[in-house]
Amino acid sequence: MKQLTKAEEEIMQVLWELEIANVKEVITMLASPKPAYNTVSTIIRILESKNFVSHKQEGKWHYYFPLINKEEYSNSSINKLVENYFEGSFNEMVSFFIKKNDVKLSDIESLLKEIKK
């Protein structure tokens, strides 16, 4: 799966949340300063060319919706992170985050309980 740029990912986050939206609706959900209409429209068309988004037309409006769900993209991104920075080892990645972020033992225990469910 292709990786998204920061701007593309911001648009996808909005579309995942709204499920279907036109460009104006996407813009209202973005953080300030709001990008220009043409900028958002261009990014959405790029997302369509990457097969992340499709649209349906209603009157003069195009309504965009994600073709890739958030979980699928998240899983792919994490797998690439593990491959590129942790030699393909999930254990190395988890160990890195625990050491660098001063994770508490109680948080690890809670996580283990959640995984066992």
C-alpha positions as CSV (number, residue, x, y, z in Angstrom):
1,M,0.0,0.0,0.0
2,K,1.3,3.5,-0.8
3,Q,2.2,5.8,2.0
4,L,0.4,9.1,2.3
5,T,1.9,12.6,2.7
6,K,1.1,14.5,5.8
7,A,-1.5,16.6,3.9
8,E,-3.1,13.5,2.4
9,E,-3.3,11.8,5.7
10,E,-5.0,14.8,7.3
11,I,-7.7,14.7,4.5
12,M,-8.1,10.9,5.0
13,Q,-8.5,11.4,8.8
14,V,-11.5,13.6,8.0
15,L,-13.0,11.3,5.5
16,W,-12.6,8.3,7.8
17,E,-14.4,10.3,10.5
18,L,-17.2,11.7,8.2
19,E,-17.4,8.6,5.9
20,I,-18.6,10.8,3.0
21,A,-18.2,14.5,2.4
22,N,-17.7,17.2,-0.2
23,V,-14.7,19.5,-0.3
24,K,-16.3,22.2,1.8
25,E,-17.3,19.8,4.5
26,V,-13.7,18.5,4.6
27,I,-12.3,22.0,4.9
28,T,-14.6,22.8,7.9
29,M,-13.1,19.8,9.8
30,L,-9.4,20.8,9.2
31,A,-7.4,22.7,11.7
32,S,-6.7,26.4,11.3
33,P,-5.3,28.0,9.2
34,K,-7.7,26.3,6.8
35,P,-6.2,25.4,3.4
36,A,-7.7,26.8,0.2
37,Y,-10.6,25.0,-1.5
38,N,-8.4,24.3,-4.6
39,T,-5.7,22.8,-2.4
40,V,-8.0,20.4,-0.7
41,S,-9.7,19.5,-4.0
42,T,-6.3,18.8,-5.6
43,I,-5.2,16.6,-2.6
44,I,-8.5,14.7,-2.8
45,R,-8.0,14.1,-6.6
46,I,-4.5,12.8,-5.8
47,L,-6.0,10.4,-3.2
48,E,-8.4,9.2,-5.9
49,S,-5.5,8.5,-8.3
50,K,-3.9,6.5,-5.5
51,N,-7.1,4.5,-5.0
52,F,-7.6,5.7,-1.4
53,V,-10.8,7.7,-2.2
54,S,-13.6,7.6,-4.7
55,H,-16.6,9.9,-5.3
56,K,-20.2,10.0,-6.3
57,Q,-21.8,13.0,-7.9
58,E,-25.0,14.6,-6.7
59,G,-26.0,17.6,-8.8
60,K,-23.0,19.8,-9.1
61,W,-21.4,18.4,-5.9
62,H,-18.9,15.6,-5.7
63,Y,-19.1,13.6,-2.5
64,Y,-15.9,11.7,-1.5
65,F,-15.6,8.6,0.5
66,P,-12.6,6.4,1.6
67,L,-11.9,3.1,-0.3
68,I,-9.3,2.1,2.3
69,N,-10.4,1.8,6.0
70,K,-8.3,3.4,8.7
71,E,-7.4,0.1,10.4
72,E,-6.1,-1.3,7.1
73,Y,-3.9,1.8,6.5
74,S,-2.7,1.9,10.1
75,N,-1.7,-1.7,9.9
76,S,0.2,-1.2,6.7
77,S,2.0,2.0,8.1
78,I,3.0,0.2,11.3
79,N,4.4,-2.8,9.3
80,K,6.4,-0.4,7.1
81,L,7.7,1.4,10.3
82,V,8.8,-2.0,11.8
83,E,10.4,-3.1,8.5
84,N,12.3,0.2,7.9
85,Y,13.4,1.1,11.4
86,F,13.4,-2.0,13.5
87,E,14.8,-4.7,11.2
88,G,11.3,-6.3,10.9
89,S,11.2,-7.0,14.6
90,F,8.0,-6.0,16.4
91,N,9.7,-6.8,19.7
92,E,12.5,-4.3,18.9
93,M,9.9,-1.6,18.2
94,V,8.0,-2.2,21.4
95,S,11.2,-2.3,23.4
96,F,12.3,1.0,21.8
97,F,9.0,2.7,22.7
98,I,9.0,1.4,26.2
99,K,12.6,2.6,26.8
100,K,12.3,6.0,25.1
101,N,8.9,6.9,26.5
102,D,9.4,5.8,30.1
103,V,6.4,3.5,30.0
104,K,5.2,2.4,33.5
105,L,5.0,-1.3,34.4
106,S,1.2,-0.8,35.2
107,D,0.7,0.4,31.6
108,I,2.4,-2.7,30.2
109,E,0.4,-5.0,32.5
110,S,-2.8,-3.2,31.3
111,L,-1.8,-3.6,27.7
112,L,-1.1,-7.4,28.2
113,K,-4.6,-7.8,29.8
114,E,-6.1,-6.0,26.8
115,I,-4.3,-8.2,24.3
116,K,-5.4,-11.4,26.1
117,K,-9.1,-10.5,25.7
